[in-house]
Amino acid sequence: MKIKKMVGKWTCTMTMKNPTLQDQGVYKVVATNKNGTHSVEQNYVLSCTANEVFKTQ
């Protein structure tokens, strides 16, 4: 899974290989240099799809 976000005028990419339910949450990317610090947050929620839906009672 890849997420692209803008940090200031720059694009950053976070790649998660084989994410699980335990990986859900808020991720924060922080860019710091001599001019200061900028950050952006991304909420990650794992969604699953099924090929079939079964009704139970």
C-alpha positions as CSV (number, residue, x, y, z in Angstrom):
1,M,0.0,0.0,0.0
2,K,1.3,3.5,-0.9
3,I,0.2,6.8,0.5
4,K,1.4,10.0,-1.1
5,K,1.1,13.3,0.8
6,M,2.3,16.8,0.4
7,V,4.7,18.2,3.0
8,G,5.0,21.8,2.2
9,K,5.7,21.9,-1.5
10,W,7.2,18.5,-1.5
11,T,5.7,15.1,-2.0
12,C,6.5,12.2,0.3
13,T,5.5,8.6,0.0
14,M,4.9,6.0,2.7
15,T,5.0,2.4,1.6
16,M,3.5,-0.4,3.8
17,K,4.1,-4.0,2.7
18,N,1.4,-6.4,3.8
19,P,-0.4,-4.1,6.2
20,T,-2.6,-5.7,8.9
21,L,-5.3,-4.5,11.2
22,Q,-2.7,-3.8,13.9
23,D,-1.1,-1.2,11.5
24,Q,-4.2,1.0,11.6
25,G,-3.8,4.4,13.2
26,V,-2.5,7.9,12.6
27,Y,0.9,8.2,11.0
28,K,2.9,11.5,11.1
29,V,5.6,12.5,8.7
30,V,8.0,15.2,9.9
31,A,10.4,17.1,7.6
32,T,13.1,19.2,9.3
33,N,15.9,21.2,7.9
34,K,17.8,24.5,8.6
35,N,14.6,26.5,7.6
36,G,12.3,24.8,10.1
37,T,10.0,21.9,10.5
38,H,6.8,20.9,8.7
39,S,4.6,17.9,9.3
40,V,1.5,16.1,8.0
41,E,-0.6,13.4,9.5
42,Q,-2.5,10.6,7.7
43,N,-5.1,8.3,9.2
44,Y,-4.7,4.8,8.0
45,V,-7.7,2.4,8.1
46,L,-7.5,-1.1,6.6
47,S,-10.5,-1.9,4.5
48,C,-11.2,-5.4,3.3
49,T,-13.5,-6.5,0.5
50,A,-15.2,-9.9,0.1
51,N,-16.2,-11.8,-3.0
52,E,-19.4,-13.0,-1.3
53,V,-21.6,-11.7,1.4
54,F,-23.6,-14.2,3.5
55,K,-26.7,-13.3,5.6
56,T,-26.9,-14.8,9.0
57,Q,-30.3,-14.9,10.7
